[in-house]
Every structure is written in C-alpha cells, then in structure tokens.
C-alpha cells in the first residue's frame, strides 16, 4: 500500500535552498572579484603605459594640476569606469628621484571591491566580503614629456591635458 507524502518535497527544498543559494551567491561574487581584479590590473597597466611616455617631474608627482599627471590619471580612470567611487586618491605614481630615460616608473592602484550579493554582507565578522586590491604596474620611462617652449606650452611640457 502506498503512503501519501504531500509535504516531503517542500521540506527537502526548504532544507537544501539555503545551501544552494550560498553556492550560487559565492560563484557570482567570485566571478565579480576576478572581473574587478582584472579591470584594476588593466587600468594600472594602461596608466603605466601613459606614464612611461610622459614622465612627470619628480617634484610634481600626484599633483592633479600638472599636465602629465592629469593625463596619467585620466588614462587610468578611463579604464575603471565600472567602479563609480574610484577616484584619483586611489592612484599613486612613483619613480626614483632622478628623472631620466630608462628609469622605472610605477602606477599603484588601491581599491576595495564590494561584493555584489548579500551573502557576505550578512556575516557579522571579518571584512564582510570586501576584497582589497592593491596592484602596482611598472615600466621604464621612454619619454620625459618635455619639449621646446615654442611648442605652445609655456613651461615646455608637451603633455596632453
């Protein structure tokens, strides 16, 4: 004789659903972290490429009013547009004290990637799923970003604003 089991499937689903949602949200967040990391890495590479061709003055590094630095910052920010709160304060440009061709120039980006899903935000301990990314890209200076005063720039700097 066959017994009726009218609530068994519902109970099983109620027991398994939280585990399935945790796995799904974990996969979504992991994919977003990987995408965010690669986006920030490529932005650092593009900013370093621009910095290698412009070579800002050592005394004016990270000065947003300096034309070379503004061009480096704009190039870097252009590639992290998916992160609305990414600003120039997340970008650090540095290189040795001597401003010469062949010297290494570095663009370092720091950013906290927030999780997309509520899974980690529900956790009351740790960093609640926030992943801090710190990436440094380095290249050799290929151009000092300076030229003749007759080039239109009053101080001889030929950077794109």
LUMDOFI-661791 format. One line per field, with one value per residue (C-alpha): x negated, y negated, z; residue in three letters. Coordinates in Angstrom, 2 decimals, padded with zeros to 5 digits, always signed. Example, Ala and Ser with C-alpha at 12.3 -4.5 7.8 and 13.67 -1.06 7.14 Angstrom:
X [-012.30/-013.67]
Y [+004.50/+001.06]
Z [+007.80/+007.14]
res [ALA/SER]
This chain:
X [+000.00/-001.30/-001.59/-000.90/-003.83/-002.34/-004.85/-008.06/-009.36/-008.62/-010.55/-013.50/-013.62/-013.46/-016.44/-018.54/-017.67/-019.98/-022.94/-022.12/-021.80/-025.13/-026.84/-025.18/-025.98/-029.54/-030.03/-028.60/-030.81/-033.92/-033.33/-032.85/-036.08/-038.02/-036.48/-037.20/-040.79/-041.48/-039.84/-042.02/-045.11/-044.48/-043.87/-047.23/-048.93/-047.34/-048.22/-051.82/-051.99/-050.88/-053.31/-056.23/-055.56/-055.06/-057.43/-056.13/-058.51/-059.52/-058.56/-055.05/-054.11/-050.44/-049.70/-046.42/-047.23/-050.40/-049.55/-051.47/-049.90/-046.45/-046.91/-048.09/-045.17/-042.64/-044.01/-043.82/-040.33/-039.02/-039.58/-037.92/-034.63/-032.67/-033.64/-031.79/-033.62/-037.14/-038.95/-042.42/-043.07/-043.21/-046.14/-049.77/-052.53/-056.15/-059.63/-063.23/-064.49/-066.32/-064.11/-065.85/-065.11/-065.16/-064.23/-061.32/-058.01/-055.24/-051.49/-049.91/-046.14/-044.36/-040.65/-038.16/-035.84/-032.43/-030.54/-027.58/-025.35/-024.10/-025.79/-028.91/-027.14/-025.11/-028.27/-028.89/-032.66/-035.67/-035.63/-032.12/-033.33/-035.21/-038.32/-041.14/-043.05/-046.47/-048.19/-051.43/-052.49/-055.99/-057.61/-060.73/-060.43/-060.59/-059.95/-060.40/-057.34/-059.26/-059.94/-060.72/-058.86/-057.76/-055.56/-052.74/-053.33/-054.71/-056.80/-057.99/-055.86/-054.23/-051.60/-048.04/-045.74]
Y [+000.00/-003.45/-006.23/-009.85/-012.25/-015.61/-017.87/-015.93/-017.78/-021.15/-020.27/-018.93/-022.08/-024.27/-022.41/-022.49/-026.00/-027.96/-025.80/-026.21/-029.99/-030.20/-028.31/-030.46/-033.76/-032.56/-031.84/-035.23/-037.11/-035.15/-035.98/-039.66/-039.70/-038.21/-040.69/-043.61/-042.50/-042.19/-045.58/-047.30/-045.47/-046.62/-050.20/-050.15/-048.81/-051.48/-054.22/-052.99/-052.91/-056.53/-057.45/-055.82/-058.06/-061.28/-061.12/-063.74/-065.77/-064.16/-067.30/-067.28/-063.61/-063.08/-066.78/-066.83/-070.27/-069.04/-068.23/-064.92/-063.70/-064.76/-062.72/-059.68/-059.98/-060.39/-057.35/-055.25/-056.46/-055.79/-052.05/-051.72/-053.35/-050.35/-051.45/-054.72/-055.57/-055.10/-058.47/-059.88/-059.28/-055.56/-056.19/-056.62/-057.34/-056.99/-056.59/-057.18/-060.64/-061.01/-061.95/-060.18/-057.89/-054.22/-054.79/-052.67/-054.45/-052.81/-053.32/-051.75/-051.37/-050.53/-049.76/-047.87/-045.70/-045.35/-042.06/-042.06/-039.71/-039.99/-036.72/-038.23/-041.35/-039.14/-037.88/-039.81/-039.22/-039.78/-042.20/-041.17/-040.16/-043.36/-042.46/-045.00/-045.04/-046.66/-046.49/-048.07/-048.15/-049.26/-050.33/-052.17/-055.85/-056.21/-059.95/-062.80/-064.70/-067.89/-069.82/-073.25/-076.25/-077.11/-074.00/-076.04/-075.13/-078.00/-075.71/-073.38/-070.40/-068.64/-066.51/-066.10/-067.70]
Z [+000.00/-000.94/+001.68/+000.89/+001.29/+000.43/+002.20/+001.81/-001.29/+000.27/+003.44/+001.45/-000.65/+002.46/+003.88/+000.67/-000.63/+001.73/+000.70/-002.98/-002.60/-000.75/-003.56/-006.24/-004.50/-003.87/-007.56/-008.54/-006.06/-007.04/-010.70/-009.82/-007.77/-010.67/-013.11/-010.75/-010.19/-013.92/-014.56/-011.96/-013.21/-016.79/-015.61/-013.80/-016.94/-019.14/-016.67/-016.54/-020.32/-020.40/-017.60/-019.44/-022.44/-020.45/-017.48/-014.99/-012.86/-009.55/-007.64/-009.12/-008.79/-007.91/-008.47/-010.42/-011.89/-013.60/-017.25/-017.38/-014.14/-015.29/-018.49/-016.48/-014.04/-016.87/-018.71/-015.54/-014.56/-018.07/-017.57/-014.14/-015.03/-013.69/-010.18/-009.64/-006.42/-007.86/-007.70/-008.19/-004.49/-005.35/-007.75/-006.66/-009.20/-008.19/-009.61/-008.48/-007.60/-010.88/-013.82/-016.68/-019.56/-018.66/-015.01/-013.76/-013.24/-011.26/-011.08/-008.00/-007.58/-004.34/-004.25/-002.09/-004.18/-002.55/-003.01/-005.39/-003.45/+000.13/+001.16/+002.73/+003.99/+006.33/+008.03/+011.25/+011.43/+009.19/+006.30/+005.15/+001.70/+000.88/-001.13/-001.04/-004.30/-004.44/-007.82/-008.96/-012.61/-013.58/-016.86/-017.95/-018.79/-022.58/-022.88/-020.42/-021.59/-022.24/-025.39/-026.80/-025.41/-028.94/-028.85/-027.32/-023.69/-021.56/-019.36/-022.12/-021.11/-024.01/-022.30/-023.41/-020.84]
res [UNK/UNK/UNK/UNK/UNK/UNK/UNK/UNK/UNK/UNK/UNK/UNK/UNK/UNK/UNK/UNK/UNK/UNK/UNK/UNK/UNK/UNK/UNK/UNK/UNK/UNK/UNK/UNK/UNK/UNK/UNK/UNK/UNK/UNK/UNK/UNK/UNK/UNK/UNK/UNK/UNK/UNK/UNK/UNK/UNK/UNK/UNK/UNK/UNK/UNK/UNK/UNK/UNK/UNK/UNK/UNK/UNK/UNK/UNK/UNK/UNK/UNK/UNK/UNK/UNK/UNK/UNK/UNK/UNK/UNK/UNK/UNK/UNK/UNK/UNK/UNK/UNK/UNK/UNK/UNK/UNK/UNK/UNK/UNK/UNK/UNK/UNK/UNK/UNK/UNK/UNK/UNK/UNK/UNK/UNK/UNK/UNK/UNK/UNK/UNK/UNK/UNK/UNK/UNK/UNK/UNK/UNK/UNK/UNK/UNK/UNK/UNK/UNK/UNK/UNK/UNK/UNK/UNK/UNK/UNK/UNK/UNK/UNK/UNK/UNK/UNK/UNK/UNK/UNK/UNK/UNK/UNK/UNK/UNK/UNK/UNK/UNK/UNK/UNK/UNK/UNK/UNK/UNK/UNK/UNK/UNK/UNK/UNK/UNK/UNK/UNK/UNK/UNK/UNK/UNK/UNK/UNK/UNK/UNK/UNK/UNK]
